[in-house]
Amino acid sequence: MIQKTLKEWNRVIRLSRKPKKNEFIMIAKITGMGILVVGAVGFVIRMLIQLFQTVL
């Protein structure tokens, strides 16, 4: 069981490669946009909660 897992890990490591510069930049942009979207959604939810607390 452990040997099978190690063989699978070794296969993944052999297939992996360092991303090219344009791939890395694209991944960084997409990740940054995702972080901004999650932050914006959290901010809007927080503002709505505060609004409803002051009204009630």
Secondary structure in CASP SS format (residue, H / E / C, confidence):
PFRMAT SS
TARGET T0000
AUTHOR 0000-0000-0000
METHOD secondary structure of the structure
MODEL  1
M C 1.00
I H 1.00
Q H 1.00
K H 1.00
T H 1.00
L H 1.00
K H 1.00
E H 1.00
W H 1.00
N H 1.00
R H 1.00
V H 1.00
I H 1.00
R H 1.00
L H 1.00
S C 1.00
R C 1.00
K C 1.00
P C 1.00
K C 1.00
K H 1.00
N H 1.00
E H 1.00
F H 1.00
I H 1.00
M H 1.00
I H 1.00
A H 1.00
K H 1.00
I H 1.00
T H 1.00
G H 1.00
M H 1.00
G H 1.00
I H 1.00
L H 1.00
V H 1.00
V H 1.00
G H 1.00
A H 1.00
V H 1.00
G H 1.00
F H 1.00
V H 1.00
I H 1.00
R H 1.00
M H 1.00
L H 1.00
I H 1.00
Q H 1.00
L H 1.00
F H 1.00
Q H 1.00
T H 1.00
V H 1.00
L C 1.00
END
